[in-house]
Amino acid sequence: MHPYIKPVYDQFSKQANKENAAGMKAYMLHQFIFFGIKTPLRDSIVKAHIKTHPLNDMAAIEKIVKELWAMPNRELSYFAIDVFAANKKLWTPASIALIEYCITNKSWWETVDTIASEWLGPYFKIFHEQILPVTKKWNQSENIWLQRSSLLFQKSYKKETDTALLSKYILHLKDSKEFFIRKAIGWALREYSKTNSEWVIQFVATNSLSPLSKKEAIKRIHAKPVN
């Protein structure tokens, strides 16, 4: 085990909770095992470790992330996401290879969506020239998690959203039968509706989307205020 990982692994092991672990495993459809550490405690352990153990070498970071990704307990994948996100200053254009590796290995919605938020959004803002070659390949791939990532990488971009690109990617995948793609289309549109609801209303009205995508897209727009 890499020496950077061991202190956190030991703390996770000490804080393990079998009852929580069983519930987390069931929630993830029994695909992964867990220590059973809830998010606030996990975050406090990881943030303290990252703060007191700075890294300054991307090769070492990539090794750590891949080792964590290969370990069975799912909290260690979340640890890997935090480590990579905390070291943006060391990212290079070539870092996309590691990002794609993590999207396509041990894939499920919770890691893929966190990567979209914590890695993809910042990465493509830093390396803007990578957006078209990378996301076009993902959008046209056969891997649903890469497809989903091509739809979600802009979800925090607000006024900086490239609506032409978002439209193109949605329309290419709008007839997908995959739940996670239909949901992502709606989610991407719903997030952008917070910035430009009229654009989203017009897009939904003029394009044939699945009922799920449409429902998700307009959910916020048509939400009634709570009294």
TORGUKE-812169 format. One line per field, with one value per atom (N, C-alpha, C): atom name; residue number from 1; residue in three letters; y negated, z negated, x. Coordinates in steps of 0.05 Angstrom, whole numbers, plus 5000, padded with zeros to 4 digits. Layout:
atom c(CA;...)
nr c(NUM;...)
rest c(ALA;...)
v c(Y;...)
w c(Z;...)
u c(X;...)
***
This chain:
atom c(N;CA;C;N;CA;C;N;CA;C;N;CA;C;N;CA;C;N;CA;C;N;CA;C;N;CA;C;N;CA;C;N;CA;C;N;CA;C;N;CA;C;N;CA;C;N;CA;C;N;CA;C;N;CA;C;N;CA;C;N;CA;C;N;CA;C;N;CA;C;N;CA;C;N;CA;C;N;CA;C;N;CA;C;N;CA;C;N;CA;C;N;CA;C;N;CA;C;N;CA;C;N;CA;C;N;CA;C;N;CA;C;N;CA;C;N;CA;C;N;CA;C;N;CA;C;N;CA;C;N;CA;C;N;CA;C;N;CA;C;N;CA;C;N;CA;C;N;CA;C;N;CA;C;N;CA;C;N;CA;C;N;CA;C;N;CA;C;N;CA;C;N;CA;C;N;CA;C;N;CA;C;N;CA;C;N;CA;C;N;CA;C;N;CA;C;N;CA;C;N;CA;C;N;CA;C;N;CA;C;N;CA;C;N;CA;C;N;CA;C;N;CA;C;N;CA;C;N;CA;C;N;CA;C;N;CA;C;N;CA;C;N;CA;C;N;CA;C;N;CA;C;N;CA;C;N;CA;C;N;CA;C;N;CA;C;N;CA;C;N;CA;C;N;CA;C;N;CA;C;N;CA;C;N;CA;C;N;CA;C;N;CA;C;N;CA;C;N;CA;C;N;CA;C;N;CA;C;N;CA;C;N;CA;C;N;CA;C;N;CA;C;N;CA;C;N;CA;C;N;CA;C;N;CA;C;N;CA;C;N;CA;C;N;CA;C;N;CA;C;N;CA;C;N;CA;C;N;CA;C;N;CA;C;N;CA;C;N;CA;C;N;CA;C;N;CA;C;N;CA;C;N;CA;C;N;CA;C;N;CA;C;N;CA;C;N;CA;C;N;CA;C;N;CA;C;N;CA;C;N;CA;C;N;CA;C;N;CA;C;N;CA;C;N;CA;C;N;CA;C;N;CA;C;N;CA;C;N;CA;C;N;CA;C;N;CA;C;N;CA;C;N;CA;C;N;CA;C;N;CA;C;N;CA;C;N;CA;C;N;CA;C;N;CA;C;N;CA;C;N;CA;C;N;CA;C;N;CA;C;N;CA;C;N;CA;C;N;CA;C;N;CA;C;N;CA;C;N;CA;C;N;CA;C;N;CA;C;N;CA;C;N;CA;C;N;CA;C;N;CA;C;N;CA;C;N;CA;C;N;CA;C;N;CA;C;N;CA;C;N;CA;C;N;CA;C;N;CA;C;N;CA;C;N;CA;C;N;CA;C;N;CA;C;N;CA;C;N;CA;C;N;CA;C;N;CA;C;N;CA;C;N;CA;C;N;CA;C;N;CA;C;N;CA;C;N;CA;C;N;CA;C;N;CA;C;N;CA;C;N;CA;C;N;CA;C;N;CA;C;N;CA;C;N;CA;C;N;CA;C;N;CA;C;N;CA;C;N;CA;C;N;CA;C;N;CA;C;N;CA;C;N;CA;C;N;CA;C;N;CA;C;N;CA;C;N;CA;C;N;CA;C;N;CA;C;N;CA;C;N;CA;C;N;CA;C;N;CA;C;N;CA;C;N;CA;C;N;CA;C;N;CA;C;N;CA;C;N;CA;C;N;CA;C;N;CA;C;N;CA;C;N;CA;C;N;CA;C;N;CA;C;N;CA;C;N;CA;C;N;CA;C;N;CA;C;N;CA;C;N;CA;C;N;CA;C;N;CA;C;N;CA;C;N;CA;C;N;CA;C;N;CA;C;N;CA;C;N;CA;C;N;CA;C)
nr c(1;1;1;2;2;2;3;3;3;4;4;4;5;5;5;6;6;6;7;7;7;8;8;8;9;9;9;10;10;10;11;11;11;12;12;12;13;13;13;14;14;14;15;15;15;16;16;16;17;17;17;18;18;18;19;19;19;20;20;20;21;21;21;22;22;22;23;23;23;24;24;24;25;25;25;26;26;26;27;27;27;28;28;28;29;29;29;30;30;30;31;31;31;32;32;32;33;33;33;34;34;34;35;35;35;36;36;36;37;37;37;38;38;38;39;39;39;40;40;40;41;41;41;42;42;42;43;43;43;44;44;44;45;45;45;46;46;46;47;47;47;48;48;48;49;49;49;50;50;50;51;51;51;52;52;52;53;53;53;54;54;54;55;55;55;56;56;56;57;57;57;58;58;58;59;59;59;60;60;60;61;61;61;62;62;62;63;63;63;64;64;64;65;65;65;66;66;66;67;67;67;68;68;68;69;69;69;70;70;70;71;71;71;72;72;72;73;73;73;74;74;74;75;75;75;76;76;76;77;77;77;78;78;78;79;79;79;80;80;80;81;81;81;82;82;82;83;83;83;84;84;84;85;85;85;86;86;86;87;87;87;88;88;88;89;89;89;90;90;90;91;91;91;92;92;92;93;93;93;94;94;94;95;95;95;96;96;96;97;97;97;98;98;98;99;99;99;100;100;100;101;101;101;102;102;102;103;103;103;104;104;104;105;105;105;106;106;106;107;107;107;108;108;108;109;109;109;110;110;110;111;111;111;112;112;112;113;113;113;114;114;114;115;115;115;116;116;116;117;117;117;118;118;118;119;119;119;120;120;120;121;121;121;122;122;122;123;123;123;124;124;124;125;125;125;126;126;126;127;127;127;128;128;128;129;129;129;130;130;130;131;131;131;132;132;132;133;133;133;134;134;134;135;135;135;136;136;136;137;137;137;138;138;138;139;139;139;140;140;140;141;141;141;142;142;142;143;143;143;144;144;144;145;145;145;146;146;146;147;147;147;148;148;148;149;149;149;150;150;150;151;151;151;152;152;152;153;153;153;154;154;154;155;155;155;156;156;156;157;157;157;158;158;158;159;159;159;160;160;160;161;161;161;162;162;162;163;163;163;164;164;164;165;165;165;166;166;166;167;167;167;168;168;168;169;169;169;170;170;170;171;171;171;172;172;172;173;173;173;174;174;174;175;175;175;176;176;176;177;177;177;178;178;178;179;179;179;180;180;180;181;181;181;182;182;182;183;183;183;184;184;184;185;185;185;186;186;186;187;187;187;188;188;188;189;189;189;190;190;190;191;191;191;192;192;192;193;193;193;194;194;194;195;195;195;196;196;196;197;197;197;198;198;198;199;199;199;200;200;200;201;201;201;202;202;202;203;203;203;204;204;204;205;205;205;206;206;206;207;207;207;208;208;208;209;209;209;210;210;210;211;211;211;212;212;212;213;213;213;214;214;214;215;215;215;216;216;216;217;217;217;218;218;218;219;219;219;220;220;220;221;221;221;222;222;222;223;223;223;224;224;224;225;225;225;226;226;226;227;227;227)
rest c(MET;MET;MET;HIS;HIS;HIS;PRO;PRO;PRO;TYR;TYR;TYR;ILE;ILE;ILE;LYS;LYS;LYS;PRO;PRO;PRO;VAL;VAL;VAL;TYR;TYR;TYR;ASP;ASP;ASP;GLN;GLN;GLN;PHE;PHE;PHE;SER;SER;SER;LYS;LYS;LYS;GLN;GLN;GLN;ALA;ALA;ALA;ASN;ASN;ASN;LYS;LYS;LYS;GLU;GLU;GLU;ASN;ASN;ASN;ALA;ALA;ALA;ALA;ALA;ALA;GLY;GLY;GLY;MET;MET;MET;LYS;LYS;LYS;ALA;ALA;ALA;TYR;TYR;TYR;MET;MET;MET;LEU;LEU;LEU;HIS;HIS;HIS;GLN;GLN;GLN;PHE;PHE;PHE;ILE;ILE;ILE;PHE;PHE;PHE;PHE;PHE;PHE;GLY;GLY;GLY;ILE;ILE;ILE;LYS;LYS;LYS;THR;THR;THR;PRO;PRO;PRO;LEU;LEU;LEU;ARG;ARG;ARG;ASP;ASP;ASP;SER;SER;SER;ILE;ILE;ILE;VAL;VAL;VAL;LYS;LYS;LYS;ALA;ALA;ALA;HIS;HIS;HIS;ILE;ILE;ILE;LYS;LYS;LYS;THR;THR;THR;HIS;HIS;HIS;PRO;PRO;PRO;LEU;LEU;LEU;ASN;ASN;ASN;ASP;ASP;ASP;MET;MET;MET;ALA;ALA;ALA;ALA;ALA;ALA;ILE;ILE;ILE;GLU;GLU;GLU;LYS;LYS;LYS;ILE;ILE;ILE;VAL;VAL;VAL;LYS;LYS;LYS;GLU;GLU;GLU;LEU;LEU;LEU;TRP;TRP;TRP;ALA;ALA;ALA;MET;MET;MET;PRO;PRO;PRO;ASN;ASN;ASN;ARG;ARG;ARG;GLU;GLU;GLU;LEU;LEU;LEU;SER;SER;SER;TYR;TYR;TYR;PHE;PHE;PHE;ALA;ALA;ALA;ILE;ILE;ILE;ASP;ASP;ASP;VAL;VAL;VAL;PHE;PHE;PHE;ALA;ALA;ALA;ALA;ALA;ALA;ASN;ASN;ASN;LYS;LYS;LYS;LYS;LYS;LYS;LEU;LEU;LEU;TRP;TRP;TRP;THR;THR;THR;PRO;PRO;PRO;ALA;ALA;ALA;SER;SER;SER;ILE;ILE;ILE;ALA;ALA;ALA;LEU;LEU;LEU;ILE;ILE;ILE;GLU;GLU;GLU;TYR;TYR;TYR;CYS;CYS;CYS;ILE;ILE;ILE;THR;THR;THR;ASN;ASN;ASN;LYS;LYS;LYS;SER;SER;SER;TRP;TRP;TRP;TRP;TRP;TRP;GLU;GLU;GLU;THR;THR;THR;VAL;VAL;VAL;ASP;ASP;ASP;THR;THR;THR;ILE;ILE;ILE;ALA;ALA;ALA;SER;SER;SER;GLU;GLU;GLU;TRP;TRP;TRP;LEU;LEU;LEU;GLY;GLY;GLY;PRO;PRO;PRO;TYR;TYR;TYR;PHE;PHE;PHE;LYS;LYS;LYS;ILE;ILE;ILE;PHE;PHE;PHE;HIS;HIS;HIS;GLU;GLU;GLU;GLN;GLN;GLN;ILE;ILE;ILE;LEU;LEU;LEU;PRO;PRO;PRO;VAL;VAL;VAL;THR;THR;THR;LYS;LYS;LYS;LYS;LYS;LYS;TRP;TRP;TRP;ASN;ASN;ASN;GLN;GLN;GLN;SER;SER;SER;GLU;GLU;GLU;ASN;ASN;ASN;ILE;ILE;ILE;TRP;TRP;TRP;LEU;LEU;LEU;GLN;GLN;GLN;ARG;ARG;ARG;SER;SER;SER;SER;SER;SER;LEU;LEU;LEU;LEU;LEU;LEU;PHE;PHE;PHE;GLN;GLN;GLN;LYS;LYS;LYS;SER;SER;SER;TYR;TYR;TYR;LYS;LYS;LYS;LYS;LYS;LYS;GLU;GLU;GLU;THR;THR;THR;ASP;ASP;ASP;THR;THR;THR;ALA;ALA;ALA;LEU;LEU;LEU;LEU;LEU;LEU;SER;SER;SER;LYS;LYS;LYS;TYR;TYR;TYR;ILE;ILE;ILE;LEU;LEU;LEU;HIS;HIS;HIS;LEU;LEU;LEU;LYS;LYS;LYS;ASP;ASP;ASP;SER;SER;SER;LYS;LYS;LYS;GLU;GLU;GLU;PHE;PHE;PHE;PHE;PHE;PHE;ILE;ILE;ILE;ARG;ARG;ARG;LYS;LYS;LYS;ALA;ALA;ALA;ILE;ILE;ILE;GLY;GLY;GLY;TRP;TRP;TRP;ALA;ALA;ALA;LEU;LEU;LEU;ARG;ARG;ARG;GLU;GLU;GLU;TYR;TYR;TYR;SER;SER;SER;LYS;LYS;LYS;THR;THR;THR;ASN;ASN;ASN;SER;SER;SER;GLU;GLU;GLU;TRP;TRP;TRP;VAL;VAL;VAL;ILE;ILE;ILE;GLN;GLN;GLN;PHE;PHE;PHE;VAL;VAL;VAL;ALA;ALA;ALA;THR;THR;THR;ASN;ASN;ASN;SER;SER;SER;LEU;LEU;LEU;SER;SER;SER;PRO;PRO;PRO;LEU;LEU;LEU;SER;SER;SER;LYS;LYS;LYS;LYS;LYS;LYS;GLU;GLU;GLU;ALA;ALA;ALA;ILE;ILE;ILE;LYS;LYS;LYS;ARG;ARG;ARG;ILE;ILE;ILE;HIS;HIS;HIS;ALA;ALA;ALA;LYS;LYS;LYS;PRO;PRO;PRO;VAL;VAL;VAL;ASN;ASN;ASN)
v c(5024;5000;4975;4956;4931;4917;4907;4894;4870;4857;4835;4845;4869;4880;4891;4903;4919;4905;4880;4867;4864;4857;4854;4882;4901;4928;4938;4933;4942;4927;4901;4887;4897;4902;4913;4940;4956;4983;4980;4961;4957;4947;4931;4918;4935;4958;4975;4981;4981;4986;5007;5031;5052;5046;5033;5027;5007;4986;4966;4978;4995;5008;5025;5039;5056;5038;5016;4998;4985;4977;4965;4985;5009;5030;5035;5036;5041;5018;4993;4969;4969;4980;4982;5009;5021;5046;5069;5069;5090;5093;5071;5072;5067;5053;5046;5051;5054;5057;5030;5026;5000;5005;4985;4985;4978;4962;4953;4926;4909;4883;4862;4847;4826;4803;4788;4767;4746;4735;4714;4725;4749;4760;4766;4778;4784;4758;4738;4713;4701;4702;4690;4705;4732;4748;4741;4741;4737;4708;4688;4661;4655;4666;4662;4675;4699;4713;4698;4689;4674;4649;4635;4610;4614;4636;4640;4657;4667;4684;4674;4651;4640;4657;4657;4672;4652;4659;4640;4654;4678;4693;4708;4701;4713;4743;4752;4781;4796;4785;4797;4796;4774;4771;4792;4795;4815;4843;4849;4875;4879;4859;4860;4864;4848;4849;4877;4887;4914;4936;4934;4954;4952;4928;4925;4936;4931;4939;4970;4983;5012;5026;5011;5022;5026;5046;5053;5034;5022;5005;4979;4973;4951;4924;4921;4895;4888;4908;4902;4890;4896;4883;4853;4848;4820;4805;4819;4807;4800;4818;4813;4788;4785;4761;4736;4736;4713;4706;4727;4722;4709;4719;4708;4680;4675;4649;4628;4637;4618;4609;4622;4616;4606;4589;4578;4564;4552;4537;4555;4581;4600;4613;4608;4620;4611;4628;4622;4632;4624;4635;4666;4678;4708;4720;4704;4715;4726;4720;4730;4760;4772;4801;4814;4802;4813;4808;4785;4778;4799;4804;4824;4852;4859;4885;4888;4867;4869;4868;4855;4855;4882;4897;4922;4947;4943;4967;4965;4987;4989;4967;4964;4942;4945;4923;4921;4891;4885;4857;4839;4848;4830;4821;4839;4830;4814;4823;4809;4781;4777;4750;4733;4744;4729;4721;4738;4731;4708;4709;4687;4661;4661;4636;4628;4647;4640;4640;4655;4657;4645;4653;4646;4616;4605;4577;4560;4563;4548;4555;4581;4588;4574;4574;4563;4532;4520;4491;4484;4502;4497;4503;4525;4534;4534;4510;4506;4519;4521;4532;4562;4574;4603;4609;4589;4595;4610;4599;4611;4639;4642;4669;4691;4683;4703;4709;4688;4693;4703;4695;4706;4737;4745;4774;4788;4776;4788;4790;4768;4767;4788;4795;4814;4842;4846;4872;4891;4915;4935;4938;4923;4925;4905;4914;4896;4876;4883;4865;4842;4848;4827;4809;4822;4806;4788;4799;4783;4759;4765;4744;4722;4729;4708;4690;4700;4684;4667;4676;4663;4645;4646;4631;4601;4590;4562;4554;4573;4567;4545;4537;4514;4489;4490;4468;4443;4447;4425;4408;4382;4365;4373;4388;4397;4423;4433;4458;4453;4472;4472;4487;4471;4483;4498;4489;4503;4531;4533;4559;4576;4565;4580;4590;4573;4582;4605;4603;4624;4650;4649;4674;4686;4670;4680;4693;4679;4690;4716;4719;4744;4767;4762;4783;4784;4767;4765;4790;4807;4832;4856;4851;4872;4885;4911;4925;4927;4918;4920;4899;4909;4892;4869;4877;4857;4835;4841;4821;4803;4814;4798;4780;4791;4775;4752;4758;4738;4715;4722;4701;4682;4693;4676;4660;4672;4659;4635;4640;4619;4595;4601;4579;4566;4581;4569;4550;4558;4541;4515;4517;4493;4476;4488;4472;4452;4457;4438;4412;4414;4391;4379;4397;4387;4406;4401;4419;4418;4394;4391;4409;4410;4427;4456;4464;4493;4498;4480;4484;4487;4470;4471;4496;4505;4529;4554;4555;4578;4578;4554;4552;4559;4555;4559;4585;4601;4626;4649;4672;4695;4710;4705;4717;4739;4757;4778;4765;4777;4766;4760;4778;4774;4750;4747;4723;4698;4698;4674;4667;4687;4683;4671;4682;4672;4644;4638;4612;4589;4594;4572;4573;4591;4595;4569;4556;4532;4509;4507;4485;4484;4508;4510;4516;4516;4522;4500;4507;4488;4481;4455;4448;4461;4468;4481;4458;4461;4440;4445)
w c(5000;5000;5000;5017;5019;4991;4982;4956;4953;4975;4973;4966;4975;4971;4943;4932;4908;4884;4878;4855;4858;4881;4886;4885;4898;4897;4869;4852;4824;4809;4814;4801;4811;4837;4847;4834;4832;4820;4791;4777;4748;4745;4764;4762;4777;4786;4802;4786;4799;4787;4804;4794;4810;4818;4801;4807;4830;4827;4849;4875;4873;4896;4911;4896;4909;4924;4912;4925;4950;4948;4971;4994;4987;5008;5021;5006;5017;5035;5027;5042;5069;5070;5095;5109;5103;5116;5113;5090;5082;5102;5114;5133;5119;5096;5083;5053;5040;5011;4999;4974;4961;4933;4923;4895;4879;4890;4876;4863;4875;4864;4877;4862;4873;4883;4902;4916;4898;4878;4861;4848;4837;4824;4845;4867;4888;4898;4903;4912;4892;4867;4847;4846;4848;4848;4873;4896;4921;4923;4916;4918;4900;4876;4858;4869;4880;4891;4915;4933;4957;4949;4928;4919;4907;4892;4877;4893;4916;4933;4962;4967;4994;5014;5038;5060;5081;5094;5113;5139;5143;5166;5179;5204;5216;5220;5226;5229;5204;5181;5155;5151;5158;5154;5171;5196;5214;5202;5191;5179;5155;5139;5115;5124;5143;5152;5163;5180;5191;5170;5151;5130;5113;5107;5092;5108;5134;5151;5152;5150;5151;5125;5104;5077;5075;5060;5061;5047;5025;5010;5025;5029;5047;5036;5010;4999;5008;5016;5026;5054;5070;5095;5091;5071;5064;5054;5039;5030;5055;5074;5098;5113;5115;5128;5114;5087;5071;5075;5076;5079;5105;5127;5153;5155;5145;5146;5130;5109;5092;5104;5126;5138;5167;5172;5199;5210;5192;5201;5215;5211;5224;5249;5255;5278;5304;5323;5350;5370;5395;5415;5415;5409;5409;5386;5366;5344;5352;5376;5385;5387;5391;5392;5366;5344;5317;5312;5320;5317;5331;5356;5372;5360;5349;5336;5313;5297;5274;5281;5303;5313;5322;5335;5348;5332;5308;5291;5265;5257;5233;5235;5258;5264;5251;5239;5230;5228;5226;5228;5208;5183;5162;5167;5177;5182;5208;5228;5254;5251;5236;5232;5215;5195;5179;5195;5212;5230;5249;5259;5276;5261;5236;5220;5212;5201;5188;5207;5228;5247;5274;5287;5315;5318;5301;5303;5301;5280;5278;5300;5306;5326;5353;5363;5389;5388;5365;5363;5364;5353;5354;5382;5393;5419;5439;5446;5462;5490;5500;5526;5527;5503;5502;5504;5501;5500;5525;5548;5572;5578;5579;5586;5566;5540;5520;5518;5514;5510;5534;5558;5582;5584;5577;5576;5556;5533;5512;5520;5532;5540;5561;5578;5599;5592;5568;5560;5553;5548;5540;5510;5495;5466;5454;5440;5430;5410;5396;5376;5389;5411;5426;5439;5450;5461;5440;5417;5395;5388;5387;5381;5401;5427;5448;5444;5432;5427;5402;5382;5356;5350;5366;5359;5357;5370;5369;5348;5331;5314;5294;5289;5270;5285;5312;5328;5330;5324;5324;5350;5348;5372;5391;5382;5400;5415;5411;5425;5455;5469;5498;5506;5511;5516;5543;5562;5588;5584;5568;5563;5546;5526;5510;5527;5544;5562;5579;5591;5609;5595;5571;5556;5546;5538;5530;5554;5576;5599;5610;5607;5616;5598;5573;5554;5546;5556;5546;5550;5569;5573;5558;5542;5526;5508;5504;5486;5458;5454;5428;5409;5386;5365;5358;5354;5345;5366;5391;5411;5412;5412;5412;5388;5365;5340;5342;5353;5356;5374;5396;5414;5399;5384;5368;5347;5334;5313;5324;5347;5359;5367;5378;5385;5360;5339;5315;5302;5302;5291;5307;5333;5349;5347;5340;5337;5314;5296;5274;5284;5308;5320;5342;5358;5381;5385;5370;5372;5399;5411;5437;5458;5458;5477;5473;5448;5443;5451;5445;5453;5484;5498;5527;5538;5526;5534;5531;5507;5502;5520;5527;5544;5573;5582;5610;5616;5596;5600;5586;5599;5589;5568;5543;5522;5508;5495;5480;5458;5449;5427;5402;5396;5372;5376;5399;5404;5402;5414;5413;5385;5370;5343;5326;5328;5313;5321;5347;5358;5347;5345;5338;5308;5294;5266;5250;5252;5236;5246;5272;5284;5275;5274;5267;5237;5222;5193;5180;5163;5148;5122;5114;5089;5065;5045;5021;5002;4993;4975;4946)
u c(5017;5000;5017;5010;5026;5025;5048;5048;5029;5022;5003;4975;4969;4942;4938;4959;4956;4944;4951;4938;4908;4899;4870;4857;4869;4859;4855;4875;4874;4852;4848;4826;4799;4797;4772;4766;4786;4782;4773;4785;4778;4749;4741;4714;4692;4699;4681;4655;4633;4607;4592;4588;4576;4548;4533;4505;4503;4519;4520;4530;4550;4562;4541;4525;4504;4484;4476;4457;4469;4494;4507;4510;4517;4520;4493;4472;4445;4437;4443;4436;4450;4474;4489;4485;4462;4453;4474;4487;4505;4529;4536;4559;4586;4585;4610;4608;4631;4631;4640;4633;4638;4649;4664;4671;4647;4629;4605;4609;4626;4632;4615;4599;4582;4598;4587;4602;4615;4602;4615;4641;4640;4664;4685;4677;4696;4710;4694;4706;4725;4719;4737;4763;4762;4787;4804;4791;4805;4817;4800;4809;4833;4832;4855;4880;4877;4900;4912;4895;4905;4919;4908;4920;4947;4951;4976;4996;4987;5005;5005;5016;5016;5031;5021;5034;5044;5066;5078;5087;5077;5086;5062;5056;5032;5035;5059;5063;5056;5063;5056;5026;5014;4985;4970;4978;4965;4968;4991;4996;4977;4975;4957;4928;4919;4892;4885;4903;4897;4898;4915;4916;4890;4881;4856;4833;4833;4811;4809;4831;4832;4824;4823;4817;4786;4778;4749;4730;4738;4720;4714;4689;4681;4690;4692;4701;4729;4745;4772;4771;4751;4748;4741;4724;4717;4742;4758;4784;4801;4802;4818;4808;4781;4770;4779;4778;4786;4816;4832;4861;4867;4856;4861;4850;4826;4813;4829;4842;4857;4884;4891;4918;4915;4896;4891;4916;4931;4955;4975;4973;4991;4980;4955;4943;4956;4957;4967;4946;4948;4929;4928;4951;4952;4937;4929;4914;4887;4878;4852;4852;4876;4878;4870;4879;4871;4842;4832;4803;4786;4793;4778;4780;4803;4807;4787;4784;4767;4737;4731;4703;4695;4713;4707;4714;4724;4730;4714;4703;4686;4664;4652;4635;4607;4598;4571;4564;4539;4531;4544;4549;4558;4587;4604;4632;4633;4618;4618;4608;4587;4575;4593;4606;4625;4649;4659;4680;4672;4648;4638;4640;4632;4633;4661;4675;4701;4725;4723;4746;4740;4718;4714;4708;4691;4685;4710;4726;4752;4772;4774;4795;4790;4765;4760;4760;4758;4762;4792;4808;4837;4848;4839;4849;4826;4818;4794;4797;4821;4826;4820;4818;4812;4782;4765;4737;4727;4731;4720;4731;4758;4768;4760;4760;4754;4724;4708;4679;4665;4674;4662;4666;4690;4696;4679;4676;4659;4630;4620;4592;4586;4605;4601;4610;4619;4629;4605;4611;4591;4589;4606;4606;4587;4567;4546;4557;4579;4589;4605;4618;4631;4610;4589;4567;4555;4550;4539;4557;4583;4602;4603;4599;4598;4574;4553;4529;4531;4547;4546;4570;4591;4615;4610;4589;4583;4563;4555;4531;4535;4560;4564;4574;4572;4583;4565;4540;4521;4522;4529;4529;4551;4571;4592;4586;4562;4554;4554;4566;4565;4539;4518;4492;4491;4507;4508;4519;4540;4552;4534;4522;4503;4480;4469;4447;4456;4480;4490;4492;4503;4508;4482;4463;4437;4422;4422;4408;4420;4446;4459;4450;4444;4437;4408;4391;4364;4347;4354;4339;4351;4371;4382;4361;4363;4344;4355;4380;4393;4382;4373;4362;4382;4407;4427;4433;4428;4432;4407;4384;4359;4358;4366;4367;4387;4410;4431;4423;4409;4399;4381;4363;4345;4359;4379;4394;4410;4423;4439;4421;4398;4379;4368;4362;4352;4372;4397;4418;4420;4419;4421;4396;4373;4349;4351;4369;4374;4386;4400;4412;4395;4382;4367;4343;4322;4298;4284;4285;4272;4285;4311;4326;4318;4316;4309;4280;4262;4234;4232;4246;4246;4259;4280;4294;4276;4263;4245;4222;4212;4188;4193;4218;4224;4239;4245;4259;4244;4245;4232;4250;4245;4260;4243;4257;4242;4226;4205;4189;4206;4225;4242;4259;4272;4289;4273;4249;4233;4224;4215;4206;4228;4252;4275;4283;4281;4290;4273;4247;4229;4221;4232;4223;4226;4249;4254;4237;4234;4219;4190;4178;4150;4145;4166;4163;4148;4129;4113;4128;4127;4140;4126;4142;4130;4121;4096;4085;4094)
***
